[in-house]
Amino acid sequence: MKLNISDRKKRIIKRFYNIALILIGLILVIFNDTFGKLEGFVEFIALYFVLVFISIAQWLFKQIKALIRLKNEKAKTELMHLKSQVNPHFFFNMLNNLYGLVDKDSKKAQQLILKLSDMMRYSIYDGEKDRVLLSEEITYLENYIELHKMRYHKAIDIQFNIDTNDTDYEIMPLLFIILLENAFKHGVENLRENAYVHITLTAHNNEVTFEIENNFDEAQDNPETGIGLKNLKRRLELVYPKKHTLTLSKTDTIYNATLNIKGL
């Protein structure tokens, strides 16, 4: 029967304990006649126990270190898997739009292809990094917004306000894009008129806040139930535990999301 990690540990500790008891018994027999004075024998036994304790402590330290390494590797693997889920539907949709645009407006199609290429390069290569500059994330968001402006044939009120004196903060890549995608997917996509997306990004004192608000058709699906937000929440838990807050709220037709990250 195959033992799990916990069973193996218990078996090893028990075996180590039994061996230690046997050794102690042998020492008591061998050295009983060697030490003439009880004090000397007690001192020897005390020294032996100290050595045994140090050996056990070293072994436990190695086991704990191995478990921590295993946990970190598991978290890293999970994080890479979560990153790989970001944005695929957006790129597929854009490629479909490009296909229909090539014959109608080749110049516009070329502009879209260049922007889409930049976004894909960032998503594939920079998206695999642990950290990127905030300025790079901002450029990525701006390209995404520009692509949507060129894509739609209706008026959309899009505002992107940036309040910061320093865009050199380092942050995990592809965080804000999920909230921005939701604003377009659940809001702009389903509204024929008066659609809007208002974004404010502030970065001061090693703290970044990304707030986004959009209107939506109340008859559509709830944006809070999608895989994108579950993905985002899990990534935040892995990388910024106890250093972030994600607040989601909505009225009948307005949805608001605010992500705050501290200690950058």
C-alpha positions, -999 to +999 in steps of 0.1 A: +000+000+000+014+034-010+019+058+019+012+095+017+037+121+028+022+123+063+024+085+068+060+084+056+070+111+081+054+093+110+071+060+100+105+077+097+102+095+130+091+063+148+120+044+133+144+072+143+130+072+179+133+034+182+169+034+170+177+062+195+163+041+223+183+011+213+215+031+211+208+046+245+203+011+260+236-001+245+254+029+258+240+022+293+253-013+292+287-005+276+296+025+297+281+014+330+315-001+341+336+025+324+324+055+345+333+051+381+313+080+393+276+085+387+282+122+380+305+115+351+280+090+337+251+114+339+272+141+322+279+117+293+243+107+290+233+144+290+258+151+263+245+122+243+209+135+245+221+169+234+237+154+203+206+133+196+184+164+199+206+184+176+205+156+150+167+154+152+164+192+150+186+192+118+164+165+103+132+183+111+146+215+097+154+198+064+120+183+062+103+216+069+125+233+043+116+206+017+079+211+024+081+249+021+100+244-012+073+220-024+045+245-015+063+273-033+067+252-064+031+243-063+020+279-059+043+289-088+029+262-110-006+272-102+002+309-109+016+301-143-015+281-151-037+310-141-017+334-162-021+312-193-058+316-190-058+354-194-070+370-226-075+341-250-111+349-259-101+386-266-075+376-291-098+352-308-125+378-311-100+404-325-088+379-351-123+373-362-129+410-365-097+414-385-108+387-409-139+406-418-121+440-419-092+431-443-113+435-475-133+464-462-106+487-448-071+473-452-054+504-437-075+501-405-068+463-404-031+470-406-033+493-376-053+467-357-028+440-365+002+461-352-016+469-319-027+433-315+008+421-322+022+443-295-004+431-270+002+394-278+040+399-274+035+416-240+010+389-229+032+360-240+066+372-229+062+399-203+031+382-189+053+353-178+075+376-156+070+378-119+069+416-121+067+443-147+068+481-146+035+499-140+041+520-171+041+488-192+008+477-177-006+511-185+005+509-222-010+474-224-044+488-211-042+517-235-036+494-265-066+473-254-088+504-253-076+517-287-083+483-302-119+484-290-124+520-301-113+509-336-135+478-335-169+492-325-192+512-348-209+530-320-201+559-298-186+549-264-176+572-236-142+558-226-121+578-201-088+566-187-074+589-160-039+583-145-028+600-113+008+592-105+043+608-104+060+575-107+052+547-131+083+527-122+065+507-096+068+470-102+036+449-102+024+415-112+015+416-149-020+412-164-039+421-133-061+451-144-069+437-178-094+412-164-115+441-149-112+461-181-123+430-202-153+425-180-163+462-185-164+457-223-177+421-223-206+426-199-212+463-206-202+478-239-209+446-259-245+445-249-255+482-250-266+498-283-262+533-270-248+554-241-222+529-232-194+541-210-162+529-193-145+552-168-111+542-154-090+558-128-055+546-119-036+562-090-001+552-077+014+569-047+035+559-017+041+523-029+003+518-034-017+514-065-055+517-069-073+507-101-110+517-102-133+510-132-170+518-136-193+509-165-229+507-173-246+474-184-278+459-195-294+445-164-309+416-184-275+402-191-254+377-170-238+387-138-202+397-144-192+384-110-197+348-119-172+345-147-139+326-146-119+358-151-127+372-116-121+338-100-087+338-118-079+373-106-089+366-070-067+335-068-037+353-083-040+381-058-042+356-030-010+339-042+011+371-049-003+398-026-017+380+005-030+405+030-017+433+008-047+438-015-084+445-015-108+439-043-142+456-040-171+448-064-204+466-063-233+472-087-267+489-089-294+481-114-273+493-144-239+503-131-210+481-121-179+492-102-147+474-094-118+487-073-085+470-068-060+483-043-025+469-038-002+481-010+034+475-002+048+475-037 
